[in-house]
Amino acid sequence: MTKVKLTLVKSISKRSPSQRATLTALGLGKTNSSVEKSVDAAVQGMINKVKHVLKVENI
């Protein structure tokens, strides 16, 4: 499995409720918070939904 580091680079305010829920489910709440995730189909879909507010780095 591929691991990625996700960093929230934009605020979650003014985002749709579904995007906020997706970011919370990924474990991101505050700007510049980071989390490492193993990528599977579900996580990849979540990343694609909110990729405009994330910085994604391969580990």
C-alpha positions as CSV (number, residue, x, y, z in Angstrom):
1,M,0.0,0.0,0.0
2,T,1.1,3.5,-0.7
3,K,1.3,6.0,2.2
4,V,0.7,9.7,1.8
5,K,1.0,12.7,4.0
6,L,-2.0,15.0,3.8
7,T,-1.7,18.6,5.0
8,L,-4.7,21.0,5.2
9,V,-3.5,24.2,3.5
10,K,-6.8,26.1,3.3
11,S,-9.4,26.7,6.0
12,I,-12.5,24.5,6.2
13,S,-14.8,27.5,6.7
14,K,-16.9,28.3,3.7
15,R,-16.8,24.7,2.6
16,S,-19.9,22.6,2.0
17,P,-21.0,20.3,4.8
18,S,-20.0,17.2,2.9
19,Q,-16.5,18.6,2.4
20,R,-16.2,19.5,6.1
21,A,-17.3,16.0,7.0
22,T,-14.8,14.4,4.6
23,L,-11.9,16.5,6.1
24,T,-13.0,15.6,9.6
25,A,-13.1,11.9,8.6
26,L,-9.6,12.2,7.3
27,G,-8.5,13.6,10.6
28,L,-7.9,17.1,9.6
29,G,-9.4,20.0,11.4
30,K,-7.1,23.0,11.6
31,T,-5.1,24.7,8.9
32,N,-1.6,23.2,8.6
33,S,-2.5,20.1,10.4
34,S,-1.1,16.9,8.9
35,V,-1.9,13.2,8.9
36,E,-0.4,10.1,7.3
37,K,-2.7,7.7,5.6
38,S,-2.5,4.4,3.7
39,V,-4.1,4.8,0.3
40,D,-7.0,2.5,-0.6
41,A,-10.0,3.1,-2.8
42,A,-12.0,4.8,0.0
43,V,-9.2,7.2,1.1
44,Q,-8.4,8.0,-2.6
45,G,-12.0,9.0,-3.2
46,M,-11.9,11.2,-0.1
47,I,-8.7,12.9,-1.2
48,N,-10.1,13.5,-4.7
49,K,-13.2,15.2,-3.2
50,V,-11.2,17.8,-1.2
51,K,-7.9,17.9,-3.2
52,H,-8.2,21.7,-3.7
53,V,-7.6,22.3,0.0
54,L,-4.9,19.7,0.6
55,K,-1.2,19.2,-0.1
56,V,-0.5,15.5,-0.8
57,E,3.0,14.1,-0.5
58,N,4.0,10.5,-1.1
59,I,6.0,8.8,1.6
